[in-house]
Amino acid sequence: MVENPGNETAEEKPLRLPEWVRRSVLNTEENRGVRKILKDKRLNTICESGRCPNKGECWAMGTATFMLMGPLCTRTCKFCSVNKGLPGPLDEDEPFRIAQAAAEMGLNHVVLTSVNRDDLPDQGAGHFSRTIRALYDTIPGVAVEVLTPDFQGRRDCIEIVLQAGPTVYNHNVETVPRLYRKVRPGSKYPRSLSVLNMAKDINPDIHTKSGLMLGLGETEEEIKAVLDDLRLIDCDFLTLGQYLRPTRDQLPVQRYVTPEEFKKLGDYAWTLGFKMVHSGPLVRSSYHAKELAGQLS
């Protein structure tokens, strides 16, 4: 995580990293075990590609978030460190290697995400489906949480994923509408809302989930307006976390939101009727996903 690139203009000089977002590196036996399984199975994770600050903790707990369909993304989001470019053909064996890895790791709650694959006829929805089914075939009783791209707003792609029976359907709105062009070029706020709305319409029993990064220049009023929008489409779960600049190639942090502010926003979200709210500086979409989803079991 780079917060002091050294070649910024005076206006872009990075903010000092506060104590509440600092993380220690955990090099435990469990951490090394997860790393070996992922390497042996030739799998990608958002933990690594996204330079997640919680990687050490999660891997030390024996878990990771699998990233489907290769290491290259067809979108150019300005907050994300996943490599951009034209991806190659799908690895047809990947779903089975993910299932094997999850079994070796002893997971009973698996989180799947992916790069955007705007180059594919089905946007990669079929690959999600095959991976979900491979997990169910390999691990009896496993719960599968998916964090999908927007699939360009296509209902048929969302249906393909839902037909495989995931437990939680997550799609992040990421930021407030005013900042979309700056933060998420190629994506649209109404389209992201429509993905969650369609998922609920297709399967009213599915738990839908979304999240925002804070610290990119949004106001409290704008955040609350997004939370209101999410509840209007019956989104069940919410995550709020601090944006941390992965490398000097991504947008700089505009502000570090304090733990007290995160609590205040979390409290507001609870009043709106979310079934689960996880709000804090180091919260990410899949952080403690098993424990949080388990609260409803």
BAFI-3210 file (N, C-alpha, C; in Angstrom, 3 decimals, decimal comma, padded with zeros to 6 digits):
// residues 297
n [1|2|3|4|5|6|7|8|9|10|11|12|13|14|15|16|17|18|19|20|21|22|23|24|25|26|27|28|29|30|31|32|33|34|35|36|37|38|39|40|41|42|43|44|45|46|47|48|49|50|51|52|53|54|55|56|57|58|59|60|61|62|63|64|65|66|67|68|69|70|71|72|73|74|75|76|77|78|79|80|81|82|83|84|85|86|87|88|89|90|91|92|93|94|95|96|97|98|99|100|101|102|103|104|105|106|107|108|109|110|111|112|113|114|115|116|117|118|119|120|121|122|123|124|125|126|127|128|129|130|131|132|133|134|135|136|137|138|139|140|141|142|143|144|145|146|147|148|149|150|151|152|153|154|155|156|157|158|159|160|161|162|163|164|165|166|167|168|169|170|171|172|173|174|175|176|177|178|179|180|181|182|183|184|185|186|187|188|189|190|191|192|193|194|195|196|197|198|199|200|201|202|203|204|205|206|207|208|209|210|211|212|213|214|215|216|217|218|219|220|221|222|223|224|225|226|227|228|229|230|231|232|233|234|235|236|237|238|239|240|241|242|243|244|245|246|247|248|249|250|251|252|253|254|255|256|257|258|259|260|261|262|263|264|265|266|267|268|269|270|271|272|273|274|275|276|277|278|279|280|281|282|283|284|285|286|287|288|289|290|291|292|293|294|295|296|297]
n.u [000,851|000,808|001,364|003,000|004,248|006,141|006,497|004,470|002,428|002,187|-000,491|-001,372|-000,057|000,375|-001,797|-001,044|-000,811|-003,179|-003,207|-005,343|-005,732|-003,553|-001,771|-000,358|002,062|001,290|002,846|002,176|001,888|-000,545|-001,051|001,053|000,290|-002,123|-001,124|000,488|-001,378|-002,883|-000,916|-000,109|-002,463|-002,713|-004,204|-005,990|-006,412|-008,431|-007,384|-004,622|-004,339|-005,844|-004,452|-005,193|-005,526|-006,146|-005,179|-003,143|-004,304|-006,663|-005,654|-004,134|-006,168|-006,924|-008,424|-009,507|-010,316|-011,468|-010,560|-012,051|-011,502|-009,042|-006,144|-006,460|-008,341|-011,104|-012,029|-011,277|-011,134|-010,395|-009,671|-008,712|-006,281|-006,046|-004,705|-005,002|-006,299|-006,482|-008,008|-007,105|-008,313|-010,895|-010,041|-010,937|-010,739|-010,544|-012,809|-012,964|-010,469|-010,626|-012,663|-011,381|-009,270|-010,681|-011,775|-009,451|-008,622|-010,505|-012,887|-016,185|-017,691|-017,544|-016,155|-016,566|-015,210|-014,570|-012,678|-013,758|-015,277|-015,867|-015,401|-016,462|-019,187|-021,204|-020,428|-019,013|-020,701|-021,464|-019,169|-018,993|-021,280|-020,511|-018,419|-019,668|-021,330|-019,398|-018,242|-020,428|-020,679|-018,362|-017,989|-019,968|-022,813|-021,680|-021,600|-021,995|-020,855|-021,218|-019,503|-020,153|-019,341|-020,945|-022,069|-022,786|-025,346|-027,089|-029,859|-030,119|-027,579|-027,329|-029,354|-028,246|-026,173|-027,633|-029,210|-027,505|-027,534|-026,312|-025,604|-025,422|-025,757|-023,661|-023,002|-021,031|-021,694|-019,753|-019,060|-020,288|-022,850|-021,958|-019,198|-018,710|-017,795|-015,179|-014,102|-015,042|-014,871|-016,624|-018,499|-021,813|-023,834|-026,761|-026,988|-025,560|-027,188|-029,418|-028,572|-028,535|-031,212|-032,440|-031,448|-032,787|-035,374|-035,432|-034,871|-036,469|-035,756|-033,029|-030,127|-029,077|-026,253|-024,124|-021,553|-019,547|-016,678|-015,067|-013,767|-012,982|-013,786|-016,457|-019,525|-021,157|-023,909|-024,236|-023,407|-025,366|-027,576|-027,044|-027,205|-029,898|-030,951|-030,124|-031,609|-034,141|-034,277|-034,316|-031,877|-029,959|-027,529|-024,745|-021,586|-019,155|-016,183|-012,802|-011,273|-008,159|-005,215|-003,913|-001,549|000,761|-000,465|-003,166|-006,096|-005,533|-005,991|-008,522|-009,440|-009,172|-011,491|-012,810|-012,922|-015,101|-016,805|-017,401|-018,846|-021,060|-022,224|-022,745|-024,624|-026,687|-027,307|-028,322|-030,740|-032,195|-032,975|-031,304|-030,211|-027,746|-024,905|-021,688|-019,330|-016,448|-012,989|-011,215|-012,869|-013,900|-015,454|-015,560|-014,630|-014,564|-016,796|-018,070|-018,704|-020,417|-022,539|-023,401|-024,759|-027,385|-028,243]
n.v [-001,173|002,086|005,160|007,288|008,316|010,154|011,754|013,558|016,452|019,553|019,889|017,290|015,911|013,107|012,140|011,770|008,509|007,363|005,850|004,092|002,756|001,225|-001,802|-004,860|-007,154|-010,515|-013,445|-016,381|-019,939|-020,800|-018,741|-019,132|-021,635|-021,149|-019,520|-021,378|-023,270|-021,679|-020,982|-023,508|-024,319|-022,457|-019,994|-016,877|-014,131|-011,544|-010,509|-010,361|-009,172|-006,865|-005,659|-005,855|-004,588|-006,327|-008,808|-010,353|-010,929|-012,322|-014,493|-015,668|-016,657|-018,681|-018,234|-016,859|-014,634|-015,637|-014,754|-014,736|-015,712|-014,779|-012,477|-009,982|-007,054|-005,664|-003,126|000,269|001,263|003,799|003,449|000,980|-001,618|-003,872|-005,404|-003,943|-004,611|-006,614|-009,567|-013,102|-016,264|-018,029|-020,035|-023,149|-025,078|-023,812|-023,420|-025,932|-026,180|-024,114|-025,074|-027,348|-026,110|-024,622|-026,716|-027,924|-025,883|-025,983|-024,543|-023,409|-021,337|-019,595|-016,971|-015,510|-013,477|-011,400|-010,276|-007,670|-008,817|-007,711|-008,527|-010,988|-012,979|-013,592|-012,020|-013,345|-014,617|-017,303|-018,607|-017,921|-019,350|-022,029|-022,279|-021,934|-024,201|-026,208|-025,903|-026,604|-029,250|-030,286|-029,601|-030,462|-028,739|-026,204|-022,606|-020,076|-016,982|-014,400|-011,784|-009,769|-008,314|-005,550|-006,684|-005,244|-004,501|-006,523|-008,556|-011,272|-012,307|-012,011|-013,727|-016,189|-016,526|-016,573|-018,819|-020,852|-020,873|-019,166|-018,066|-015,445|-012,442|-010,117|-006,850|-004,115|-000,677|001,158|004,042|007,459|008,925|011,368|011,090|009,066|009,241|010,016|008,073|005,535|005,071|003,939|002,582|002,873|004,558|004,271|001,864|000,047|000,011|-001,120|-003,717|-004,948|-004,623|-006,167|-008,686|-009,198|-009,129|-011,324|-013,423|-013,301|-014,269|-014,172|-012,994|-009,780|-007,628|-004,798|-002,259|000,576|002,659|004,994|008,350|009,485|011,953|012,338|013,534|013,521|013,711|012,806|010,145|009,131|009,424|007,479|005,178|005,309|004,896|002,248|000,842|001,321|-000,456|-002,753|-003,826|-006,007|-006,367|-004,400|-002,871|-000,607|001,049|002,378|004,009|003,080|003,994|001,910|001,853|004,244|004,707|004,880|006,763|009,464|009,451|011,435|012,011|010,721|008,856|008,920|006,393|006,971|008,380|006,371|004,675|006,277|006,475|003,790|003,324|004,926|003,491|001,116|002,069|002,328|-000,179|-002,212|-005,599|-006,477|-004,724|-003,594|-001,507|000,331|001,473|-000,462|-002,239|-004,418|-005,760|-008,598|-009,052|-010,841|-012,215|-014,695|-014,820|-012,641|-013,181|-015,455|-014,529|-014,399|-016,966]
n.w [000,000|-001,054|000,235|000,089|-002,427|-003,320|-005,571|-005,934|-006,682|-004,846|-004,218|-004,335|-002,409|-000,401|002,310|005,785|007,064|009,262|012,566|012,847|010,459|009,981|009,380|010,545|009,253|008,948|009,319|009,485|010,127|009,076|007,256|005,433|004,555|003,148|001,109|-000,251|-001,190|-002,963|-004,798|-005,767|-006,995|-008,933|-008,740|-008,711|-006,455|-005,019|-002,824|-003,196|-005,814|-005,477|-003,487|-000,744|002,546|004,567|003,996|005,300|007,815|007,061|005,564|007,538|009,038|007,484|005,174|001,991|-000,753|-003,776|-007,099|-010,112|-013,568|-014,529|-014,372|-015,531|-016,131|-017,922|-017,463|-016,376|-013,705|-011,357|-008,750|-008,289|-008,141|-009,685|-012,548|-015,801|-019,102|-022,148|-021,601|-021,719|-023,110|-021,280|-018,462|-018,409|-016,481|-014,116|-012,276|-010,992|-009,777|-007,956|-006,309|-005,299|-003,926|-002,000|-000,556|000,470|002,108|004,010|003,939|004,620|003,867|001,053|-000,821|-003,922|-006,420|-009,316|-012,192|-014,465|-017,418|-020,094|-022,614|-023,105|-024,388|-022,487|-020,419|-018,492|-016,754|-016,955|-016,148|-013,463|-012,655|-013,195|-011,375|-008,894|-008,900|-008,992|-006,487|-004,829|-005,562|-004,550|-001,842|000,645|001,871|001,721|001,790|-000,618|-001,554|-003,833|-005,481|-007,882|-011,151|-012,945|-015,155|-017,389|-016,895|-017,665|-017,478|-018,129|-017,616|-014,856|-014,084|-014,875|-013,018|-010,604|-010,937|-010,300|-007,585|-005,438|-002,050|-001,122|-002,919|-004,090|-005,144|-005,571|-005,129|-004,719|-004,744|-004,475|-006,602|-007,832|-008,060|-009,835|-012,566|-012,243|-010,500|-011,291|-014,271|-017,103|-015,698|-014,254|-011,932|-011,710|-013,109|-011,543|-009,249|-010,474|-010,966|-008,424|-007,832|-009,834|-009,169|-006,786|-007,721|-009,444|-007,698|-004,903|-002,403|-002,155|-000,448|-000,788|-001,253|-000,732|-001,082|-000,047|-000,642|001,381|001,641|-000,700|-001,381|-001,056|000,476|003,730|003,417|000,804|001,060|002,795|001,128|-000,816|000,772|001,408|-001,163|-001,609|000,291|-000,713|-002,787|-001,435|-000,487|001,482|003,008|004,108|003,551|004,715|004,156|004,474|001,750|000,532|-000,964|-003,366|-005,042|-006,541|-008,930|-008,644|-007,545|-005,252|-001,665|-000,318|002,198|005,511|007,080|010,309|012,951|014,598|012,915|011,084|012,749|013,285|010,727|010,300|012,331|011,354|009,044|010,139|011,146|008,852|008,160|007,197|007,208|007,965|008,913|008,371|009,314|009,148|009,290|008,096|006,869|004,301|001,301|001,512|004,007|006,958|006,046|006,356|009,147|009,336|007,538|008,790|010,968|010,338|010,169]
ca.u [000,000|001,702|000,757|004,015|004,953|007,318|006,564|003,185|002,427|001,848|-001,913|-001,632|000,801|-000,465|-002,083|-000,386|-001,635|-003,478|-002,989|-006,485|-005,730|-002,281|-001,865|000,893|002,194|001,177|003,466|001,922|001,838|-001,797|-000,840|001,903|-000,479|-003,034|-000,298|000,930|-002,531|-003,212|000,149|-000,174|-003,664|-002,609|-005,423|-005,886|-007,275|-008,513|-006,511|-003,327|-004,468|-006,379|-003,572|-006,065|-004,776|-006,506|-004,734|-002,413|-005,244|-007,567|-004,898|-003,762|-007,369|-007,139|-009,419|-009,132|-011,392|-011,004|-010,874|-012,245|-011,358|-007,750|-005,633|-006,613|-009,705|-011,393|-012,396|-010,145|-011,511|-009,242|-009,372|-008,403|-004,932|-006,060|-004,126|-005,952|-005,854|-007,358|-007,766|-007,058|-009,465|-011,194|-009,445|-012,116|-010,502|-010,445|-013,843|-012,666|-009,302|-011,118|-013,383|-010,376|-008,553|-011,584|-011,876|-008,186|-008,563|-011,529|-013,873|-017,606|-018,271|-016,586|-016,477|-016,058|-015,360|-013,944|-012,424|-014,777|-014,982|-016,743|-015,061|-017,133|-020,608|-022,059|-019,774|-018,409|-021,721|-021,420|-018,010|-019,463|-022,201|-019,761|-017,625|-020,603|-021,757|-018,248|-018,123|-021,496|-020,398|-017,142|-018,051|-021,365|-023,267|-020,945|-022,301|-021,220|-021,168|-020,619|-019,352|-020,079|-019,346|-022,315|-022,540|-023,379|-026,757|-027,882|-030,652|-029,868|-026,332|-027,634|-030,136|-027,341|-025,486|-028,588|-029,694|-026,566|-027,908|-025,459|-026,269|-025,431|-025,404|-023,067|-022,451|-020,712|-021,860|-018,396|-018,942|-021,511|-023,055|-021,167|-017,805|-018,590|-016,967|-013,788|-013,663|-015,442|-015,198|-017,111|-019,609|-022,864|-024,511|-028,086|-026,837|-025,187|-028,415|-030,327|-028,087|-029,040|-032,672|-032,801|-031,151|-033,886|-036,585|-035,318|-034,982|-036,769|-035,184|-031,578|-029,607|-028,258|-025,227|-023,380|-020,601|-018,945|-015,401|-015,165|-012,503|-012,654|-014,295|-017,907|-020,028|-022,025|-025,242|-024,207|-023,346|-026,687|-028,483|-026,792|-027,772|-031,347|-031,219|-029,942|-032,748|-035,323|-034,308|-034,314|-030,554|-029,962|-026,259|-023,984|-020,235|-018,564|-014,777|-011,944|-010,453|-006,715|-004,573|-003,061|-000,254|000,752|-001,243|-004,580|-006,498|-005,089|-006,997|-008,880|-009,654|-009,309|-012,708|-012,486|-013,773|-016,343|-017,688|-017,889|-019,894|-022,243|-022,847|-023,275|-025,854|-027,722|-027,702|-029,192|-032,083|-032,887|-033,506|-030,375|-030,154|-026,376|-024,088|-020,305|-018,815|-015,203|-011,925|-010,591|-013,899|-013,943|-016,653|-015,569|-013,980|-015,401|-018,071|-018,701|-019,288|-021,512|-023,675|-023,854|-025,636|-028,783|-028,573]
ca.v [000,000|003,233|006,427|008,316|008,043|010,999|012,610|014,237|017,897|020,001|019,663|015,858|015,297|012,146|012,385|010,874|007,331|007,314|004,558|003,171|001,983|000,512|-003,238|-005,591|-008,331|-011,747|-014,552|-017,550|-021,209|-020,808|-017,819|-019,812|-022,737|-020,589|-019,077|-022,558|-023,838|-020,790|-021,098|-024,844|-024,420|-021,380|-019,204|-015,456|-013,623|-010,088|-010,187|-009,973|-008,246|-005,614|-005,185|-005,657|-004,452|-007,411|-010,102|-011,108|-011,435|-013,323|-015,693|-016,306|-017,358|-019,783|-017,937|-015,918|-014,372|-016,058|-013,842|-015,568|-015,310|-014,222|-011,322|-008,742|-006,503|-004,845|-001,775|001,077|001,965|004,560|003,119|-000,445|-001,964|-005,044|-005,047|-003,684|-005,074|-007,554|-010,896|-014,256|-017,175|-018,550|-021,289|-023,972|-025,925|-022,974|-023,694|-027,148|-025,903|-023,297|-025,979|-028,158|-025,245|-024,315|-027,935|-028,086|-024,830|-026,258|-023,459|-023,706|-020,115|-019,201|-015,726|-015,443|-012,249|-011,560|-009,098|-007,447|-009,478|-007,154|-009,153|-012,276|-012,850|-013,614|-011,206|-014,211|-015,151|-018,759|-019,064|-017,848|-020,461|-023,287|-022,309|-022,173|-025,599|-027,039|-025,824|-027,403|-030,665|-030,700|-029,348|-030,531|-027,718|-024,944|-021,380|-019,356|-015,556|-013,870|-010,339|-009,761|-007,050|-005,127|-007,439|-004,240|-004,369|-007,533|-009,424|-012,679|-012,700|-012,137|-014,959|-017,340|-016,663|-016,926|-020,183|-021,775|-020,926|-018,576|-017,692|-013,976|-011,785|-008,818|-005,969|-002,874|000,607|001,684|005,450|008,245|009,200|012,509|010,715|007,890|009,466|010,117|006,869|004,299|005,265|002,686|002,097|003,861|004,357|003,647|000,485|-000,774|-000,193|-002,015|-005,090|-005,424|-004,670|-007,324|-009,910|-009,379|-009,400|-012,689|-014,333|-012,472|-014,843|-014,005|-011,878|-008,891|-006,949|-003,792|-001,547|001,833|003,139|006,387|009,071|009,908|013,304|012,345|014,188|012,675|013,724|011,939|008,759|008,763|009,295|006,172|004,166|005,370|004,244|000,802|000,271|001,394|-001,673|-003,874|-004,409|-006,548|-006,256|-003,203|-002,667|000,718|001,002|003,467|003,839|003,176|004,019|000,727|002,245|005,632|004,800|005,066|008,059|009,719|009,573|012,812|012,178|009,513|008,918|008,413|005,300|007,534|008,680|005,099|004,200|007,113|006,074|002,452|003,468|005,438|002,391|000,204|002,659|002,186|-001,526|-003,228|-006,771|-006,572|-003,540|-003,673|-000,185|000,611|001,858|-001,565|-003,131|-004,662|-006,513|-009,983|-009,133|-011,552|-012,489|-015,883|-014,493|-011,693|-013,891|-016,425|-013,889|-014,594|-018,382]
ca.w [000,000|-001,174|000,614|000,010|-003,656|-003,387|-006,746|-006,069|-006,585|-003,489|-003,983|-004,265|-001,407|000,325|003,716|006,724|007,359|010,698|013,231|012,775|009,215|009,846|009,539|010,675|008,402|009,719|008,591|010,313|009,404|008,315|006,147|004,448|003,992|002,148|-000,016|-000,996|-001,903|-004,079|-005,794|-006,369|-007,831|-009,932|-008,572|-008,400|-005,383|-004,924|-001,687|-003,751|-006,938|-004,978|-002,409|000,412|003,800|005,490|003,475|006,311|008,819|006,490|005,227|008,804|009,488|006,561|004,157|000,942|-001,704|-005,097|-008,204|-011,301|-014,974|-014,883|-013,638|-016,294|-016,132|-019,095|-017,037|-015,914|-012,478|-010,876|-007,352|-008,207|-008,610|-010,559|-013,846|-016,879|-020,402|-022,842|-021,028|-022,600|-023,014|-019,949|-018,017|-018,155|-015,315|-012,919|-011,265|-010,238|-008,929|-006,845|-005,404|-004,612|-002,988|-000,888|000,258|001,185|003,126|005,004|003,931|004,457|003,303|000,018|-001,512|-005,288|-007,174|-010,625|-013,009|-015,484|-018,691|-021,113|-023,891|-023,243|-024,746|-021,293|-019,392|-017,479|-015,843|-016,995|-015,373|-012,080|-012,427|-013,146|-010,144|-007,790|-008,949|-008,629|-005,027|-004,230|-005,823|-003,848|-000,400|001,098|002,808|001,617|001,396|-001,629|-001,698|-005,058|-005,667|-009,344|-011,882|-013,263|-016,329|-018,287|-016,573|-018,372|-016,604|-018,426|-016,954|-013,430|-013,953|-014,987|-011,729|-009,558|-011,146|-009,654|-006,177|-004,401|-000,801|-001,060|-004,180|-003,779|-006,179|-004,882|-005,801|-004,543|-004,387|-004,661|-008,034|-008,327|-008,272|-010,704|-013,755|-011,784|-009,788|-011,985|-015,685|-017,687|-014,875|-014,028|-010,650|-011,860|-013,564|-010,391|-008,465|-011,192|-010,805|-007,141|-007,917|-010,655|-008,414|-005,829|-008,490|-009,962|-006,546|-003,727|-001,187|-002,114|000,335|-001,604|-000,462|-001,465|-000,234|-000,499|-000,122|001,801|001,643|-002,062|-001,591|-000,892|001,681|004,543|002,822|-000,376|001,535|003,304|-000,009|-001,417|001,668|001,191|-002,451|-001,454|001,022|-001,568|-003,604|-000,484|-000,266|002,838|003,729|003,736|004,077|004,542|004,528|004,035|000,551|000,723|-002,280|-003,470|-005,603|-007,010|-010,162|-008,333|-006,996|-003,879|-000,607|-000,019|003,637|006,316|007,888|011,640|013,429|015,146|011,788|010,565|013,658|013,083|009,468|010,523|013,123|010,454|008,161|010,897|011,265|007,570|008,057|006,711|008,084|008,427|008,605|008,834|009,000|009,849|008,369|007,368|006,348|002,873|000,925|001,960|005,317|007,931|005,383|006,939|010,441|009,189|006,943|009,758|011,946|009,932|010,103]
c.u [000,893|000,950|001,772|004,851|006,137|007,389|005,242|003,394|002,030|000,388|-002,217|-000,801|-000,041|-000,625|-001,348|-001,331|-001,911|-003,346|-004,125|-006,594|-004,391|-002,502|-000,478|000,887|002,164|001,739|003,375|001,951|000,583|-001,671|-000,026|001,165|-001,429|-002,247|000,112|-000,209|-002,863|-002,177|000,076|-001,348|-003,710|-003,878|-005,096|-006,812|-007,314|-007,660|-005,168|-003,476|-004,981|-005,565|-004,369|-005,249|-005,059|-005,979|-004,048|-003,338|-006,111|-006,827|-004,446|-004,939|-007,735|-008,148|-008,878|-010,335|-010,874|-011,459|-010,881|-011,788|-010,091|-007,378|-005,847|-008,077|-009,902|-011,846|-011,164|-010,524|-010,266|-008,888|-008,722|-007,036|-004,889|-005,570|-005,193|-005,388|-006,874|-007,065|-007,696|-008,300|-009,679|-010,456|-010,588|-011,964|-010,512|-011,543|-013,516|-011,452|-009,695|-011,838|-012,407|-009,631|-009,413|-011,730|-010,606|-008,051|-009,610|-012,616|-015,290|-018,396|-017,225|-017,066|-015,778|-016,256|-014,676|-013,503|-013,659|-014,335|-015,973|-016,497|-015,831|-018,619|-021,541|-021,432|-019,098|-019,402|-021,683|-020,270|-018,309|-020,325|-021,455|-018,950|-018,505|-020,997|-020,611|-018,040|-019,184|-021,248|-019,251|-017,263|-019,510|-021,683|-022,559|-021,898|-021,404|-021,746|-020,472|-020,598|-019,113|-019,834|-020,778|-022,884|-023,195|-024,893|-027,656|-028,558|-030,345|-028,593|-026,562|-028,428|-029,242|-026,640|-026,456|-029,128|-028,772|-026,750|-026,934|-026,273|-026,444|-025,021|-024,950|-022,662|-022,243|-021,021|-020,577|-018,312|-020,252|-021,638|-022,161|-019,747|-017,627|-017,656|-015,487|-013,272|-013,906|-015,790|-015,571|-018,244|-020,593|-023,600|-025,902|-027,991|-026,448|-026,383|-029,338|-029,896|-028,636|-030,556|-033,136|-032,545|-032,283|-035,189|-036,595|-035,503|-035,215|-036,158|-033,675|-031,211|-028,711|-027,380|-024,528|-022,463|-020,075|-017,569|-015,583|-013,779|-012,060|-013,189|-015,799|-018,294|-020,904|-023,418|-025,305|-024,167|-024,726|-027,699|-028,302|-027,381|-029,293|-031,725|-031,128|-031,111|-034,033|-035,428|-034,102|-032,967|-030,436|-028,709|-025,487|-022,596|-019,778|-017,131|-014,005|-011,236|-008,996|-006,041|-003,622|-001,653|-000,364|-000,055|-002,729|-004,834|-005,940|-006,262|-007,257|-009,009|-009,703|-010,493|-012,417|-013,383|-015,106|-017,332|-018,240|-019,007|-021,192|-022,982|-023,444|-024,575|-026,998|-028,238|-028,632|-030,607|-032,890|-033,447|-032,593|-030,329|-028,757|-025,640|-022,702|-019,620|-017,572|-014,086|-011,374|-011,594|-013,786|-015,112|-016,705|-014,938|-014,944|-016,771|-018,809|-019,404|-020,505|-022,738|-024,268|-024,766|-027,113|-029,191|-029,336]
c.v [001,232|004,494|007,569|008,118|008,960|011,911|013,322|015,752|018,288|019,713|018,174|015,162|014,371|012,487|011,372|009,734|007,259|005,907|003,576|002,442|001,277|-000,975|-003,846|-006,785|-009,570|-012,891|-015,806|-018,803|-021,289|-019,910|-018,486|-020,969|-022,268|-020,183|-020,274|-023,164|-022,990|-020,886|-022,434|-024,967|-023,333|-020,506|-017,751|-015,111|-012,110|-009,611|-009,669|-008,914|-006,881|-005,000|-004,891|-005,566|-005,574|-008,763|-010,943|-011,718|-012,550|-014,614|-016,416|-017,056|-018,489|-019,518|-016,928|-015,720|-014,646|-015,063|-014,637|-014,887|-014,541|-012,963|-009,986|-008,332|-005,606|-003,426|-001,040|001,898|002,583|004,283|001,753|-000,746|-003,241|-004,610|-004,924|-004,211|-005,991|-008,957|-011,972|-015,109|-017,645|-019,862|-022,194|-024,848|-025,139|-023,259|-024,898|-026,955|-025,031|-024,178|-026,846|-027,343|-024,943|-025,518|-028,135|-027,053|-025,030|-025,208|-024,003|-022,457|-019,572|-017,924|-015,722|-014,053|-012,453|-010,212|-008,860|-008,145|-009,008|-007,766|-010,440|-012,093|-012,831|-012,856|-012,035|-014,838|-016,675|-019,325|-018,973|-019,064|-021,781|-023,407|-022,564|-023,649|-026,550|-027,041|-026,680|-028,896|-031,185|-030,608|-029,373|-029,422|-026,392|-023,796|-020,626|-017,933|-015,051|-012,344|-010,144|-008,363|-006,649|-005,852|-006,526|-004,129|-005,412|-008,506|-010,895|-013,176|-012,900|-013,408|-016,195|-017,596|-017,157|-018,335|-021,227|-021,803|-020,342|-018,169|-016,178|-013,443|-010,369|-008,118|-004,610|-001,644|001,430|003,137|006,169|008,644|010,311|012,119|009,565|008,122|009,500|008,776|005,608|004,562|003,923|002,072|003,238|003,542|003,743|002,191|-000,437|-001,017|-001,193|-003,470|-005,691|-005,566|-005,878|-008,630|-010,219|-009,719|-010,835|-013,708|-013,505|-012,992|-014,652|-012,837|-011,040|-008,031|-005,916|-003,043|-000,289|002,001|004,605|007,023|009,538|011,300|013,423|013,081|013,209|012,596|012,810|010,472|008,307|008,596|007,951|005,064|004,141|004,649|002,724|000,165|000,333|000,180|-002,908|-004,580|-004,789|-006,226|-005,048|-003,233|-001,249|000,657|002,183|003,112|004,043|003,056|002,831|001,030|003,689|005,819|005,032|006,446|008,247|009,760|011,052|013,060|010,811|009,700|008,266|007,235|005,801|007,859|007,397|004,552|004,975|006,712|004,671|002,488|003,962|004,315|001,412|000,755|002,511|000,783|-002,541|-004,382|-007,001|-005,316|-003,758|-002,395|000,100|000,867|000,726|-002,582|-003,201|-005,595|-007,907|-010,156|-009,727|-011,905|-013,658|-015,536|-013,590|-012,362|-014,887|-015,856|-014,108|-016,051|-018,826]
c.w [000,000|-000,811|000,555|-001,242|-003,906|-004,584|-006,995|-006,104|-005,171|-003,175|-003,780|-003,210|-000,530|001,793|004,579|007,084|008,857|011,273|012,978|011,425|008,987|010,123|009,691|009,731|009,283|008,886|009,444|009,465|008,544|007,074|005,046|003,790|002,909|000,907|-000,887|-001,804|-003,135|-005,191|-006,512|-007,330|-008,909|-009,921|-008,260|-007,239|-005,460|-003,756|-002,187|-004,834|-006,499|-003,858|-001,133|001,694|004,788|005,065|004,546|007,350|008,259|006,160|006,493|009,412|008,531|005,471|003,159|000,034|-003,111|-006,164|-009,508|-012,584|-015,293|-014,148|-014,333|-016,372|-017,343|-018,739|-016,492|-014,687|-011,831|-009,425|-007,212|-008,813|-009,434|-011,940|-014,917|-018,198|-021,037|-022,333|-022,101|-022,459|-021,577|-019,700|-017,572|-016,909|-014,006|-011,887|-010,384|-009,328|-007,739|-005,834|-004,623|-003,567|-001,769|000,034|001,081|002,311|004,213|005,066|003,847|004,075|002,338|-000,657|-002,866|-005,851|-008,512|-011,164|-013,875|-016,770|-019,740|-022,485|-024,145|-023,573|-023,539|-020,124|-018,289|-016,526|-015,802|-016,187|-013,879|-011,760|-012,294|-011,851|-008,932|-007,743|-008,579|-007,122|-004,354|-004,426|-004,955|-002,333|000,051|002,099|002,718|001,271|000,431|-001,760|-002,949|-005,011|-007,152|-009,909|-012,206|-014,472|-017,363|-018,108|-017,203|-017,406|-016,858|-017,745|-015,456|-013,181|-014,000|-013,656|-010,665|-009,713|-010,523|-008,142|-005,173|-003,183|-000,690|-002,426|-003,865|-005,072|-005,537|-005,730|-005,708|-004,088|-004,694|-006,129|-008,588|-008,703|-009,253|-011,888|-013,396|-011,258|-010,595|-013,447|-016,318|-016,905|-014,645|-012,742|-010,823|-012,299|-012,409|-009,477|-009,142|-011,070|-009,520|-007,170|-008,723|-009,915|-007,449|-006,550|-009,012|-008,841|-005,286|-002,439|-001,075|-001,196|-000,569|-000,707|-001,338|-000,506|-000,887|000,125|000,246|001,805|000,274|-002,388|-001,471|000,398|002,463|003,940|001,603|000,030|001,992|002,171|-000,707|-000,543|001,543|-000,102|-002,328|-000,710|000,198|-002,486|-002,729|-000,390|001,207|003,647|003,210|004,357|003,741|005,014|003,973|002,730|000,923|-000,634|-002,424|-003,981|-006,076|-008,296|-009,907|-007,717|-005,588|-002,912|-000,353|001,479|004,301|007,265|009,236|012,026|013,979|014,022|011,171|011,449|013,453|011,799|009,584|011,300|012,251|009,550|008,872|010,992|009,979|007,364|007,402|007,713|008,644|007,989|009,186|008,380|009,824|008,858|007,519|006,834|004,819|002,589|001,526|003,341|006,334|007,345|005,987|008,247|010,286|008,574|007,934|010,820|011,616|009,927|011,344]
res [m|v|e|n|p|g|n|e|t|a|e|e|k|p|l|r|l|p|e|w|v|r|r|s|v|l|n|t|e|e|n|r|g|v|r|k|i|l|k|d|k|r|l|n|t|i|c|e|s|g|r|c|p|n|k|g|e|c|w|a|m|g|t|a|t|f|m|l|m|g|p|l|c|t|r|t|c|k|f|c|s|v|n|k|g|l|p|g|p|l|d|e|d|e|p|f|r|i|a|q|a|a|a|e|m|g|l|n|h|v|v|l|t|s|v|n|r|d|d|l|p|d|q|g|a|g|h|f|s|r|t|i|r|a|l|y|d|t|i|p|g|v|a|v|e|v|l|t|p|d|f|q|g|r|r|d|c|i|e|i|v|l|q|a|g|p|t|v|y|n|h|n|v|e|t|v|p|r|l|y|r|k|v|r|p|g|s|k|y|p|r|s|l|s|v|l|n|m|a|k|d|i|n|p|d|i|h|t|k|s|g|l|m|l|g|l|g|e|t|e|e|e|i|k|a|v|l|d|d|l|r|l|i|d|c|d|f|l|t|l|g|q|y|l|r|p|t|r|d|q|l|p|v|q|r|y|v|t|p|e|e|f|k|k|l|g|d|y|a|w|t|l|g|f|k|m|v|h|s|g|p|l|v|r|s|s|y|h|a|k|e|l|a|g|q|l|s]
***
